[in-house]
Each structure stands twice: as C-alpha cells, then as structure tokens.
C-alpha cells in the first residue's frame, strides 16, 4: 500500500476518545505531521480538532466508533491522506457523492434501478484507489446543513448521514430534476459554503452545441449543416440542398422523436419517424404538405434540422460511433473508449435503446468497403476529432464538464462528422466489450474527482 493511502480501522468502544486518532509512524514522517498537539481533521465538509498519536510499524488510521459515525466511515475504508502544515489540517478523502435521479429504498438489491451495478462498481474502485463514495437524490438535498443522508455500500446498501462531499458528479437524467429550485439552491450553497466542486453540471442541447462549435473554424470539417428550425423558408432550403435531412428534438435523447426526411426521385418526400414500437413511414407529395404535416409536432417540440450524412453501413445497417472523453488525473481531456454502434433491424438510429448493437471500432470499419488507408487511420482520426470537440465545448459553453459522450459518424468517403454531444453519457452504452474488471471509464471518473479534490 502506498504511503498516501490509509486503511481506516474503527477501535472497540471506549478505547479511544473522539478527539484522538492513531496513525502509522510512516505517514507521520512522510507528511511531517505533528503529534501530541491539536490539529484539524477534515473529511469533505466535516472538520474537527483532534490529537494524533503515533503507532510504530502500523499502516492504518485508527479512530473511535463515534468519530467514524460522524464521518460516515465504515471499517476498512481506504482513503488518501494529505497534511497541510500552513493550516495544520490533516485531510482524508477524496469524498465523492454521485447525484442520481431516484432511489428505491424498498428494493435493497437494486436501489438505483439499472445503474445499481455502476454504483457498486464505483464503490469497489474507491476501495482500490483510495476514495469514498456515497449516492444522493434530489429528495436528500432539500436543505443544506453540512450533512446529507446518502447511500453507502457496507456488505449491502444502507442509508447513513454523511458530510457534504469534496466533489459531486451530477448523474441526473432529467432536465426537470436538474432545474428544480431545491437542486439549483443546493449546488449554489455547497459551492460557496464548502468549496465543493460539481461536474457534468448541466445538460447540453443540440442547438447550443452546434452554435458554440460553429465559432471554431478548425472544427467546421466535422459539422454537418445544422440550424434551429423556425420557418418554412429554412425547412425548404435545407430539404432542397440535401437529399436527406434529419429533424431532431433539441432536448431529445436515446433517439426519441427523430424524423428522417428523404427526397424521392419524383420530387415527393418520405419520412421515417422513431416511435416507441418502431419506425413509422409516411409519404408527402410536396414540401408544403410535409411542413403542414409536421406543424403539430413543431408546436410542442423545438427541432434542429440537420444535413443527413451517407453513413458507412454493415449489411445496410448504418454504423456510428460513441467516443467517451473524460478528464484525467491532471484535468486534461483524454479518450477513454470508442465503440461502434450498429443500427438494429428497421431502425435508422443506432442507440442500444432502439435495438442497436455494439462492436469494436476496428471490427466495424473492417466490414465496410472503405479504402485500406481510411480503415488504418480511422481510430486515430476519431480520437483526434473527439478530443478537439471536447476541448472546444469546454472553451465555448460556460459549465463544468468531466466527461462527454461524443457521437461521431463516418461517411462513405471516410470523412468524420459530429452527430451530437451528451454531457450525461450512459453507463451502459460505452461499456468496453467483454470486460468484467473495473472499467477504465469508472477509474477515470475517480482519478478526475481526486484531482478536483486536491488528492
């Protein structure tokens, strides 16, 4: 165990006072921690004056059960340690919380539904890397007191009271929850009161992304023509300029509500719309009739109209790519994974939610008739595009992002195009194939959280 990681031991009741902690002498020497006189023990928003006692040939930290309870710590937790001599503060952490949409307290096997396995994996990764994580929902944060009830894992899921975390990863999956006044107030308060860092702090919408990226001349080659649909004249000019266009809900996700419009040889138009049960086709003799047919939907949903790209395909099934780009342990963007997504059955979108399937990028590209040189360079070109787009998003959109799901496409000439950017990438969609260990995406998330927390 490296000397910056420490295992927490909880002593028997009555053996240690609340204001005393015992620490292995290696840590005391390495961090020049004074013994026998008071200093501040800090864990997230918690801080308390304690006296440190040295223990020879011991590599842990021992504390009383009541102090451990105040910290929300369980026996054998593994944390990192830092001593700041100027403020006489001994920090342990990082303490991370993940803000999720909902919990099911009556279903302790799967209290977080489909992301329970991801949450469990995160707990295991913390134990390996030296960190502590708990999970909260909007209902846990209606008041800010310096303590929050959250979920921890201790041979099973249980609720306990925790200090406010050093870092919050926002995994809320709905804009409605994210925009709740209580959530917005909580975020503002913990930032100002405790210096808490929060990332993935907002959803992106399609119009905002394309408008921001258009300002970067170096990215123009990746951007299909794309506009907010406000008028018939814009609709007409796009449909006449491109044989295929897509209408995408500005705030949509999982391929919901997308309409594909293709111009036929006789001048009529055919639409394919994604519905819950599949794809609905409809023909229109003229653009004016098509626009009238869509006007009902346009009253309730804002659409982005986008140039259609002739995607590479496998057996007539379109292929696109999801790049997961994350900040690393020095706060720099890096590509964690890129997977190919092959559209399922009659669908023209590749989301797994729509019956699509996953493949490695290399396998997918090799099954297409692209030239050998394009196949050879495909991964490097995609990585470059994903990184350039992530950097530009951060430079042009005022919000803190720690990970982005960047959907890319390759056309039949080997050019790379941006489809969309997701600031809350699914924890299933980007899973590297046949990998049962802690995923690189989970490891990266922890490393960036530790960096933000100063560990």
C-alpha positions as CSV (number, residue, x, y, z in Angstrom):
1,X,0.0,0.0,0.0
2,X,1.5,3.4,-1.0
3,X,2.0,5.8,1.9
4,X,-0.6,8.2,0.6
5,X,-3.3,5.6,1.0
6,X,-4.5,4.7,4.5
7,X,-6.9,2.0,5.7
8,X,-9.4,3.1,8.4
9,X,-9.8,1.0,11.5
10,X,-12.6,1.6,14.0
11,X,-11.4,0.8,17.5
12,X,-13.5,-1.0,20.1
13,X,-16.0,1.2,22.0
14,X,-14.4,3.3,24.8
15,X,-10.8,2.6,23.7
16,X,-10.2,6.0,22.0
17,X,-11.6,9.4,22.7
18,X,-13.5,11.2,19.9
19,X,-10.7,13.8,19.6
20,X,-7.8,11.4,19.2
21,X,-6.7,9.5,16.1
22,X,-3.9,7.0,15.9
23,X,-1.7,7.0,12.7
24,X,1.2,4.8,11.5
25,X,4.6,6.4,12.0
26,X,5.4,6.1,8.3
27,X,2.6,8.7,7.5
28,X,3.8,11.0,10.3
29,X,7.3,11.0,8.9
30,X,6.3,11.4,5.3
31,X,3.9,14.2,5.8
32,X,5.7,15.8,8.8
33,X,2.5,15.5,10.9
34,X,3.0,16.8,14.5
35,X,1.9,14.5,17.3
36,X,0.6,15.3,20.8
37,X,-0.9,18.7,19.9
38,X,-4.2,19.6,18.3
39,X,-4.7,19.8,14.5
40,X,-7.8,19.8,12.3
41,X,-9.1,16.5,10.8
42,X,-11.0,17.2,7.6
43,X,-13.2,14.9,5.5
44,X,-15.4,16.7,2.9
45,X,-17.3,19.5,4.8
46,X,-16.5,17.8,8.2
47,X,-13.7,19.2,10.3
48,X,-12.8,18.7,14.0
49,X,-9.9,19.4,16.2
50,X,-8.0,16.1,17.0
51,X,-4.7,15.0,18.5
52,X,-2.7,12.5,16.5
53,X,-0.8,9.6,18.3
54,X,2.0,7.7,16.5
55,X,1.8,3.9,16.2
56,X,5.1,2.2,15.1
57,X,5.0,-0.4,12.3
58,X,1.4,0.4,11.5
59,X,0.0,1.4,8.1
60,X,-3.5,2.5,9.1
61,X,-5.5,5.2,10.9
62,X,-7.5,4.2,14.0
63,X,-10.4,6.2,15.3
64,X,-13.3,5.8,17.8
65,X,-16.7,4.4,16.6
66,X,-18.5,7.8,17.4
67,X,-15.9,9.8,15.3
68,X,-16.3,7.3,12.4
69,X,-20.0,7.7,12.6
70,X,-19.7,11.5,12.4
71,X,-17.6,10.9,9.2
72,X,-20.0,8.3,7.8
73,X,-17.0,5.9,7.5
74,X,-17.1,2.1,7.7
75,X,-14.3,-0.2,9.0
76,X,-11.6,-0.9,6.5
77,X,-12.4,2.0,4.2
78,X,-9.3,3.0,2.2
79,X,-8.6,6.8,1.8
80,X,-5.9,9.0,0.7
81,X,-4.2,11.3,3.1
82,X,-2.7,14.9,2.9
83,X,-1.3,17.2,5.5
84,X,-1.3,20.9,5.1
85,X,1.1,22.4,7.6
86,X,0.1,26.0,7.0
87,X,-3.4,25.4,8.2
88,X,-2.5,22.4,10.4
89,X,-5.1,20.4,8.6
90,X,-5.0,16.6,8.1
91,X,-7.3,15.8,5.2
92,X,-8.6,12.4,4.4
93,X,-10.5,11.6,1.2
94,X,-11.4,12.3,-1.5
95,X,-15.1,12.2,-0.5
96,X,-17.2,11.9,-3.6
97,X,-21.0,12.0,-4.0
98,X,-23.0,11.0,-7.1
99,X,-26.3,12.8,-7.6
100,X,-28.7,10.3,-9.2
101,X,-32.3,10.8,-10.2
102,X,-34.1,8.4,-7.9
103,X,-33.8,5.6,-5.4
104,X,-36.0,2.6,-4.4
105,X,-35.4,2.1,-0.7
106,X,-37.8,-0.9,-0.7
107,X,-35.6,-2.7,-3.3
108,X,-32.2,-3.1,-1.5
109,X,-30.9,-5.5,-4.2
110,X,-31.3,-2.8,-6.8
111,X,-32.0,0.5,-5.0
112,X,-30.8,2.6,-8.1
113,X,-32.5,0.5,-10.8
114,X,-30.5,0.0,-13.9
115,X,-27.4,1.9,-12.7
116,X,-27.1,-0.1,-9.4
117,X,-24.2,-2.2,-11.0
118,X,-22.4,1.0,-12.0
119,X,-22.8,2.4,-8.4
120,X,-21.5,-0.9,-7.0
121,X,-18.5,-0.9,-9.4
122,X,-17.7,2.7,-8.3
123,X,-17.6,1.6,-4.6
124,X,-15.2,-1.2,-5.5
125,X,-13.0,1.2,-7.4
126,X,-12.9,3.6,-4.5
127,X,-11.7,0.8,-2.2
128,X,-8.9,0.0,-4.6
129,X,-7.8,3.6,-5.4
130,X,-8.4,5.2,-2.1
131,X,-11.6,7.2,-2.0
132,X,-15.1,7.2,-0.5
133,X,-18.3,7.5,-2.4
134,X,-22.0,7.9,-1.5
135,X,-25.1,8.4,-3.6
136,X,-27.8,11.0,-3.2
137,X,-31.1,12.0,-4.9
138,X,-32.8,15.4,-5.2
139,X,-35.1,14.3,-2.2
140,X,-32.0,14.1,0.0
141,X,-30.8,17.7,-0.6
142,X,-33.8,19.8,0.1
143,X,-31.9,21.6,2.9
144,X,-28.2,22.4,3.3
145,X,-26.9,21.7,6.8
146,X,-23.4,20.4,6.2
147,X,-24.7,16.9,6.5
148,X,-26.6,14.8,4.0
149,X,-28.4,11.5,4.2
150,X,-27.0,9.3,1.4
151,X,-26.5,5.7,0.4
152,X,-23.2,3.8,1.1
153,X,-22.3,0.2,0.5
154,X,-21.3,-1.9,3.5
155,X,-22.0,-5.6,2.7
156,X,-25.2,-4.3,1.3
157,X,-26.8,-0.9,0.5
158,X,-27.7,1.3,3.5
159,X,-28.5,4.9,4.3
160,X,-26.3,7.0,6.6
161,X,-25.6,10.6,7.3
162,X,-22.5,12.0,5.5
163,X,-20.6,15.3,5.4
164,X,-21.0,17.3,2.1
165,X,-18.6,15.8,-0.4
166,X,-15.4,17.4,-1.9
167,X,-16.7,16.6,-5.4
168,X,-20.2,15.9,-6.8
169,X,-20.7,14.0,-10.0
170,X,-24.1,15.1,-11.5
171,X,-25.8,11.9,-13.0
172,X,-29.3,13.4,-13.0
173,X,-31.1,12.0,-16.1
174,X,-33.8,14.6,-16.5
175,X,-33.7,18.3,-17.1
176,X,-36.8,18.7,-14.9
177,X,-35.0,17.3,-11.9
178,X,-31.8,19.3,-12.6
179,X,-33.8,22.5,-12.9
180,X,-35.7,22.0,-9.6
181,X,-35.2,25.1,-7.4
182,X,-34.0,22.9,-4.5
183,X,-31.3,21.3,-6.6
184,X,-30.1,24.6,-8.0
185,X,-30.1,26.1,-4.5
186,X,-28.1,23.1,-3.1
187,X,-25.5,23.3,-5.8
188,X,-25.0,27.0,-5.2
189,X,-24.8,26.6,-1.4
190,X,-22.3,23.7,-1.3
191,X,-20.0,25.5,-3.8
192,X,-20.0,28.7,-1.8
193,X,-20.0,27.2,1.8
194,X,-17.7,24.3,1.4
195,X,-15.9,24.8,-1.9
196,X,-17.5,21.7,-3.3
197,X,-16.7,21.0,-7.0
198,X,-19.5,19.7,-9.2
199,X,-19.1,18.4,-12.7
200,X,-21.4,17.4,-15.6
201,X,-23.3,20.2,-14.1
202,X,-25.9,20.6,-16.9
203,X,-27.5,19.0,-19.9
204,X,-26.5,20.2,-23.4
205,X,-29.0,20.8,-26.1
206,X,-28.3,20.1,-29.8
207,X,-28.7,23.7,-30.9
208,X,-26.4,25.1,-28.2
209,X,-23.7,22.6,-29.1
210,X,-23.7,23.3,-32.8
211,X,-23.9,27.1,-32.4
212,X,-21.0,27.0,-30.0
213,X,-18.8,24.8,-32.2
214,X,-19.5,26.8,-35.3
215,X,-17.4,29.6,-33.8
216,X,-14.3,27.4,-34.0
217,X,-13.0,27.4,-37.6
218,X,-10.9,24.3,-37.0
219,X,-14.0,22.2,-36.3
220,X,-16.0,23.2,-39.4
221,X,-15.0,20.0,-41.2
222,X,-16.8,17.9,-38.6
223,X,-20.0,19.8,-38.6
224,X,-23.0,18.9,-40.8
225,X,-25.1,21.9,-41.8
226,X,-27.4,22.4,-38.8
227,X,-30.0,25.0,-37.8
228,X,-32.8,25.6,-35.3
229,X,-36.0,25.0,-37.3
230,X,-38.1,28.2,-37.1
231,X,-39.6,28.8,-40.5
232,X,-40.8,27.1,-43.7
233,X,-38.1,29.0,-45.7
234,X,-35.3,27.4,-43.6
235,X,-37.0,24.0,-43.9
236,X,-37.3,24.4,-47.7
237,X,-33.7,25.5,-48.2
238,X,-32.4,22.5,-46.2
239,X,-34.6,20.0,-47.9
240,X,-33.6,21.3,-51.4
241,X,-29.9,21.5,-50.5
242,X,-29.6,17.9,-49.1
243,X,-31.1,14.7,-50.3
244,X,-31.6,13.6,-46.7
245,X,-32.2,15.8,-43.6
246,X,-32.9,14.9,-40.0
247,X,-35.2,16.7,-37.6
248,X,-34.0,16.1,-34.0
249,X,-35.7,17.3,-30.8
250,X,-33.3,20.0,-29.4
251,X,-33.6,18.4,-26.0
252,X,-34.1,14.8,-27.0
253,X,-32.1,11.7,-26.0
254,X,-32.0,7.9,-26.7
255,X,-33.0,8.5,-30.4
256,X,-36.5,9.6,-29.3
257,X,-38.6,11.7,-31.7
258,X,-36.1,11.8,-34.6
259,X,-37.6,12.2,-38.1
260,X,-35.6,11.3,-41.3
261,X,-36.8,13.1,-44.4
262,X,-35.6,11.8,-47.8
263,X,-36.2,13.4,-51.2
264,X,-37.5,10.9,-53.8
265,X,-36.6,10.9,-57.5
266,X,-40.1,12.1,-58.4
267,X,-39.8,15.2,-56.1
268,X,-42.0,13.8,-53.3
269,X,-40.7,13.2,-49.8
270,X,-40.7,10.2,-47.5
271,X,-40.4,10.5,-43.7
272,X,-39.3,7.9,-41.2
273,X,-40.1,8.7,-37.5
274,X,-38.8,6.8,-34.4
275,X,-41.7,5.7,-32.3
276,X,-41.8,3.6,-29.1
277,X,-42.7,0.5,-31.1
278,X,-40.5,1.0,-34.1
279,X,-40.4,3.3,-37.2
280,X,-43.4,5.0,-38.9
281,X,-43.1,5.8,-42.6
282,X,-45.1,8.4,-44.4
283,X,-45.1,9.9,-47.9
284,X,-45.9,13.5,-48.8
285,X,-46.3,14.8,-52.4
286,X,-44.8,18.3,-51.7
287,X,-42.6,20.1,-49.2
288,X,-45.5,22.4,-48.2
289,X,-47.7,19.4,-47.3
290,X,-44.8,17.8,-45.4
291,X,-44.3,21.0,-43.4
292,X,-48.0,21.2,-42.7
293,X,-47.9,17.6,-41.5
294,X,-45.1,18.4,-39.1
295,X,-46.5,21.7,-37.8
296,X,-48.4,20.0,-34.9
297,X,-45.2,18.4,-33.6
298,X,-43.4,21.7,-34.0
299,X,-45.8,23.5,-31.7
300,X,-44.8,21.3,-28.8
301,X,-41.2,20.4,-29.6
302,X,-38.2,22.5,-30.7
303,X,-36.4,20.8,-33.6
304,X,-32.9,21.1,-35.0
305,X,-32.8,20.4,-38.8
306,X,-29.5,18.7,-39.8
307,X,-27.9,17.7,-43.0
308,X,-28.1,13.9,-43.5
309,X,-24.8,12.0,-43.9
310,X,-24.4,8.9,-46.0
311,X,-23.1,6.7,-43.2
312,X,-20.9,3.6,-43.7
313,X,-23.1,0.6,-43.1
314,X,-22.8,-3.1,-42.4
315,X,-25.4,-5.2,-44.3
316,X,-27.4,-2.0,-44.9
317,X,-27.4,-1.2,-41.2
318,X,-26.0,2.3,-40.5
319,X,-23.0,2.5,-38.2
320,X,-22.0,5.4,-35.9
321,X,-19.5,5.7,-33.1
322,X,-19.7,6.8,-29.4
323,X,-16.5,8.2,-28.0
324,X,-16.3,8.6,-24.3
325,X,-14.0,11.5,-23.5
326,X,-13.1,12.2,-19.8
327,X,-10.8,14.4,-17.8
328,X,-7.8,12.6,-16.3
329,X,-5.8,13.0,-13.1
330,X,-4.2,16.2,-14.3
331,X,-7.5,17.7,-15.5
332,X,-6.8,17.2,-19.2
333,X,-9.3,15.6,-21.7
334,X,-8.5,12.1,-22.9
335,X,-10.4,9.5,-24.9
336,X,-11.3,6.5,-22.7
337,X,-13.1,4.4,-25.3
338,X,-14.6,4.5,-28.8
339,X,-17.2,1.9,-29.7
340,X,-19.1,1.3,-32.9
341,X,-22.9,1.1,-32.7
342,X,-24.8,-0.7,-35.5
343,X,-28.5,0.2,-36.0
344,X,-30.9,-2.6,-35.3
345,X,-33.5,-4.0,-37.8
346,X,-35.6,-1.4,-39.5
347,X,-34.1,1.5,-37.3
348,X,-32.0,4.3,-38.8
349,X,-30.6,5.3,-35.3
350,X,-28.1,3.1,-33.5
351,X,-28.9,3.7,-29.8
352,X,-29.0,0.4,-27.8
353,X,-32.3,1.7,-26.5
354,X,-33.6,1.3,-30.1
355,X,-32.3,-2.3,-30.6
356,X,-28.8,-1.4,-31.9
357,X,-25.7,-3.5,-31.1
358,X,-22.1,-2.8,-30.2
359,X,-18.9,-3.7,-31.9
360,X,-15.3,-2.6,-31.6
361,X,-14.4,0.3,-34.0
362,X,-11.8,-1.9,-35.8
363,X,-14.2,-4.7,-36.4
364,X,-16.9,-2.4,-37.7
365,X,-14.7,-0.4,-40.0
366,X,-13.1,-3.6,-41.4
367,X,-16.5,-4.9,-42.5
368,X,-17.1,-1.8,-44.7
369,X,-15.8,-1.2,-48.3
370,X,-13.7,1.8,-47.2
371,X,-10.2,2.1,-48.7
372,X,-7.4,0.3,-46.7
373,X,-5.7,3.6,-45.8
374,X,-9.0,5.0,-44.3
375,X,-9.5,1.9,-42.3
376,X,-6.0,2.0,-41.0
377,X,-6.3,5.7,-39.8
378,X,-10.0,5.5,-38.6
379,X,-9.2,5.1,-34.9
380,X,-6.6,7.9,-34.8
381,X,-8.9,10.3,-36.8
382,X,-11.8,9.6,-34.5
383,X,-9.7,10.1,-31.4
384,X,-8.5,13.4,-32.7
385,X,-12.0,14.6,-33.6
386,X,-13.4,13.6,-30.2
387,X,-10.6,15.4,-28.3
388,X,-10.9,18.6,-30.4
389,X,-14.6,18.7,-29.9
390,X,-14.3,18.2,-26.1
391,X,-11.8,21.0,-25.8
392,X,-14.0,23.3,-27.9
393,X,-17.1,22.5,-25.8
394,X,-15.3,23.4,-22.6
395,X,-14.0,26.7,-24.2
396,X,-17.3,27.8,-25.6
397,X,-20.0,26.6,-23.1
398,X,-19.8,28.0,-19.6
399,X,-20.3,24.9,-17.5
400,X,-18.0,22.3,-15.8
401,X,-17.8,19.0,-17.6
402,X,-15.8,16.0,-16.6
403,X,-17.0,13.6,-19.2
404,X,-18.7,13.8,-22.6
405,X,-20.3,11.2,-24.8
406,X,-19.4,12.4,-28.3
407,X,-21.4,10.7,-31.2
408,X,-19.4,10.6,-34.4
409,X,-20.2,9.2,-37.9
410,X,-18.0,8.3,-40.9
411,X,-19.3,8.8,-44.4
412,X,-18.6,6.5,-47.3
413,X,-15.7,8.7,-48.3
414,X,-14.1,8.3,-44.9
415,X,-14.9,11.9,-43.6
416,X,-15.7,12.2,-39.9
417,X,-18.9,14.1,-38.8
418,X,-20.3,15.1,-35.4
419,X,-23.8,13.8,-34.7
420,X,-24.2,15.1,-31.1
421,X,-22.6,15.6,-27.7
422,X,-24.1,14.2,-24.5
423,X,-23.0,15.6,-21.1
424,X,-24.5,12.6,-19.2
425,X,-23.2,9.6,-21.2
426,X,-25.0,6.4,-20.4
427,X,-23.1,4.0,-18.1
428,X,-24.2,1.1,-20.4
429,X,-23.7,2.5,-23.9
430,X,-19.9,2.9,-23.7
431,X,-19.1,-0.3,-21.9
432,X,-15.9,-1.8,-23.4
433,X,-16.8,-5.2,-24.7
434,X,-16.1,-8.4,-22.7
435,X,-14.7,-6.5,-19.7
436,X,-15.6,-7.7,-16.2
437,X,-13.0,-5.7,-14.3
438,X,-13.4,-2.1,-13.1
439,X,-13.9,-0.2,-16.4
440,X,-11.5,2.4,-17.5
441,X,-14.4,4.9,-17.5
442,X,-15.0,4.4,-13.8
443,X,-11.3,4.6,-13.0
444,X,-11.0,7.9,-14.9
445,X,-14.0,9.3,-13.1
446,X,-12.3,8.6,-9.8
447,X,-9.0,10.0,-10.9
448,X,-10.5,13.3,-12.0
449,X,-12.6,13.5,-8.8
450,X,-9.4,13.0,-6.7
451,X,-7.6,15.7,-8.8
452,X,-10.5,18.2,-8.3
453,X,-10.5,17.4,-4.5
454,X,-6.7,18.1,-4.3
455,X,-5.6,14.5,-3.7
